[in-house]
Amino acid sequence: NGWAVCIFGEGDINRNSELTEIKRGVVSFSVQSGRPIVPIYLLKRKAIFERLVCAIGEPVEPWKIVPQNYAGNRDEYCTNYLFQKEKKLEKMCLDFRLKKTI
């Protein structure tokens, strides 16, 4: 129906800045609904009045990223792929914050 759904891929709101494993249910939900996953990283603020730094990645369609001849767990492959995307977004946010403080 055109609704946007926000799901925290780690299964919870992370109170620290450490990335944690993305749950496989996110991939299953995406595949079953036929909707892409848009990875987003929010950098934890150091102070309450500090600006929020956020990076938004390109949409990922899990059903298109797994190689045809892949014999392992497809959901696990996708969650690892998404985790790597999140790490890149995290680095972008950290680099941005560093540039703003110099």
Secondary structure, DSSP 4 states (H G I P E B T S, - for coil): --------TTSS--SSS---PPPHHHHHHHHHHT--B--EEEEPPSSTTSPPEEEE---B-HHHHS-TT--S-HHHHHHHHHHHHHHHHHHHHHHHHHHHH-
